[in-house]
Amino acid sequence: MGKIGKFILLYFGIVPLVFSFFAFAIMTEFDNTLLAALPGLIVAGCLTGFLVSKKHLKQEYIKNYLLLVLVPLAYTAVLWALFMLISKGFYGADAWLFYSIFHLAYAPNYFIAMLMGEGRLFLGAPLAYELSFILGAGLAVLWGRKLPAFNKKQLLSVIMIFMLAIGTGAAVQWHRSKTVLPSYGFKYGGGYSSTDLYPYDVNNPDNILPKLKTASTLTIKNPSEMPILDGAEAAFPVYSAFANAAYENIEKVVQEYGEVVTFTNTIYAYERLLTGDVDIYFGAEPSKEQQQMAKEAGKELVMTPIGKEAFVFFVNPDNKIDSLAVSEIKGIYSGKIKNWSKLGGKDEKIIAFQRPKNSGSQTLLEKIMGDTPIMKPLKEDVPEGMGGIIEQVADYRNYDNSIGFSFRFFATGMKANTDIKLLAINGIEPSPENIASGKYPFTASLYAITVKDNKKIRTIQPFLEWMQGPQGQVLVEEVGYIKAGKE
C-alpha cells in the first residue's frame, strides 16, 4: 500500500472510526443524536487536520496534498447523492445499509441513525469530520505560512464534483419536502392515537364518560360473556360509555380478566374483528378493501347503526373560504384545483391533507370522490424509537393554506381545536339539526359492526338492541353524536 493509501486509511478511516465509537457512546445518553454525535467528530477532524497538515508542510511527503484531503469529501457527497436518488430521499429505506458498508468509518453513527430515525447523520457525520479536517489543514497553512503545491485544474474538478453531488442530493431532498413533512407522530395509545383517550377510559376513576340517571336496563354480569370492544379513535368515548353502563363491575373485571374495552384504531380493529380477537367494532362503514378482507376470511359483517355523525372539512380561520361545493372538494382532492385563488381565496397553493388508507375518514373521502381518482397523500417520516423510521400519511397541520377532514365530533369534541373553521358544503352548515335531518350532504352513520355467528351472540344481540334503545341513544347523544333514529 502506497503513501496515499496509508494516508486515506489512517486519517479518513481509522481515526474517524475511533471517534465514531466515542460518539456512539455519547449518543446513547442523549435524546438529540445529531447534536451528540457531531461535536466529537468536529474536534477530531480539526485537530487531526491541523497536526497532519503541519507535519506535511515540513516534510511534503505527498504531492497534491490539498487535492488529497478534498477527495474524501467529494466521495462522501457523491455516495450520499447516489443513495438519495436510489431511496428517493427516504432515510428509512434498506438501501442505506449498503451506504454504511461503503462508509465503514462512520458505521457506529449510522447504526444509531437507523435505530433512532436520525437520517441526517448519513451525511452529517462524515461531513463534520471531513470539513473539520480541511479547516484544520487551513489553520496549519496559516500557522506555517506555506501553501502546499497543487494542481489548480484537478482541485477545481474535485470541488465541482462535490458541489454537483451536494446539489443533486439537496434537489432530491427539496422535491421530497414538497410531499413529505416533518413528523409530529402519535403520542398516545401505544402510537395508535393522536389524542389522549384516558379521560374516556373505563379504568380511569375520574373519567368523563356520560352516566345514566337510572339503572341500566341491560346488565352483563359474566365476564366471559362480555363482548370485547374496539374501534375508531372518534368512537372510543361511545363504546367506552356503553361498557361502563352495561358491564357489571367493569373495573374489577379488567383487573382480573383483562381488557374488554380496547383501542387499536380502525385499521387494526377490523383485522381483530375478523380474527375473533374483538367481538364488536365501532366506527364508520368498512372500506372496499376491508369488505374484501371479510369476504376472503369467510366472515359476514353485520352493521348496526347506533348514531349519526357529520364528515366535515376544515381550514384555518384565516382562510376566506367558508363553503365549498361537492365538485370543488373533488377538484381539490383529485389535484385538479391546486390554488385557493381558483375558489375565491388567496393566491396560495392548497395543502390538502388525507388520512391513512382504510381509516374510517379516508374511506368516507373515497366514497365522496366516487370514480374520481384521489391524488397521492402528503407523507411524513416517523421515528419508531429503536425500530428506525417509517413513512406514513402525514397528520394534519393547521397551516394558513391547509384543508383537512375528520368527523365533526372528533374535530370539535374529543380533539377540540378552536383554531380551525368547519366548512359548509353546498352552503349547508354541519349543525346538529342539519345532521339529524340529513340535510347536510356528508352525514355518516356510526356503526356497531359484528361478525355473524359470533359465539357470544346471546349477549351481543341484546347489547346491540340496548344501544339502539332509549338508554343507549341517551349515551350516544351525551357523548356528542346525533341519535340514530332522530329525524
C-alpha angles and dihedrals in degrees: 000000000000129000093269093050093050091046093052093043094049104039101029098031118028099029096050090042091057092048090044089061089048090050089047090059091050094045093059089062098051134066093215101064094179095057091042095052103046107056094064093048091047093052092044093049095047094046094045092046092051097047096042094045092047089054091046093053088060098044105021090205094162126051120224090020095168090053090050095054090050095052095075089050091053091045091054092049094048093046092049093047091050093052092043087058092046094048094034087234096303108136091195092068119115089235090080090069088067090046087059091053090056090049102042094156089074097037095120090055092047091050089059090042091058095044099043098038094244100139094166088078091072089074101016098060099054093037090053092056099037097046090046089051089055090047089052090049090052091051090051090053090052090046094051095033089221126116116209117236115263142170108250096204094050092045091050091048093054091047091050091050090051093050093045092050094047089047091052094050091045090052090055089049091048092050090049091050088063092063104019123062132198109271125258091179128195115284100186142061096024089304095310098099133061093199137044109267096180094098086064096042117120088217091060108094089204096047119149096222115140114255129212115247091219133038115285114262088217123053124176107201106170111079091209090059096048109111112236109237132209137152152125121342092245091051097051096095090052100052091037088056090049092053092043090056101038106032112082115233091351095175091055091045091054092049094049104031106022135248119338095168107057138167127206098143130250101298098050095033091061090052090050090050091055094046092050096246089116128041101195129026120199123204146067125329116294121262123247089259092052092048089051090048090056091048092051090049090052092241126140114213120218113203117202115186111222103166148356129248140174123242102218138191119211141187139185112288089241090065110103092214113102101166138026132194119234088247090055091051088053090048093052097047094043089054095242094113106051104160131057090222088072087063098043097270135109123310093261134125113257113242103202114192123203136187130242119285113273094017113133096249094045089051090055091049088054089051091052092047092052110175092352108108116239117229120241111280127243110261139200138203108244122198112229097198107235091003102070121239133311133197117238142158109289121252116238119281117197097227119159090254099040130117125190140164139219142138114298095236092051094047096045103026120024096029097020111192115186090185096072132076122219112224125227114233116223085349094303118122120223092242123153090251093052091045093049093049094044091237092124105085098225101051111149134190124238108223138199101212123198138171117249115248094024110169091235092057091122088064100030097056097055089041091056091047090050090052089055092044129086098278095044091049092049088058091046091053096043091052089057107265129111120257114261095231099038113120 
